[in-house]
């Protein structure tokens, strides 16, 4: 059986995960909501 407390002691986060998260969140990506907003503006 797993000893979760022991496993947590051995856990080390992936060093690049913070960099990957920043790269994902810092990108300006047009999504479906942005496209729909633009379409509504053009119709009005």
N, C-alpha and C positions, 0 to 999 in steps of 0.2 A: 504494500500500500504506500502511496506517496505521502511524504511528510512535507506539507505545504510550507511550514515555517522554515524548514531546512532549504527547500527549493528557493524561497524568497531571498534567503541569505546569499545564495549563489547567483542570483539574477543580476545581470548588468545590461543596461539598455544599449541598443545599437547606437553607436556614436553619430552615424549619418542621418538618423531619423529626424532630428531637429532641422537639419539643412534641407532635407526633402520636404518637410512640412512647410518651411518658409518659401521654398521654390514653388510649391503648389498654390499657397495662399496669396503670394505676391503677384501672380500672373493675372492679367486683366483679360478674362475670357468671356466672350459674349455667350450667354446662355439663352434658352428658349424664352425666358421672361423678358430679357432685354429686347429680343426680336419682336415679341408681341407688343411691348410698350412702344417701340418704334413704329410698328404698323398702325397702332391706334392713333399715334400723333399724326401720322400722314393722312389718315382718314378725316381727322377733325379739322 
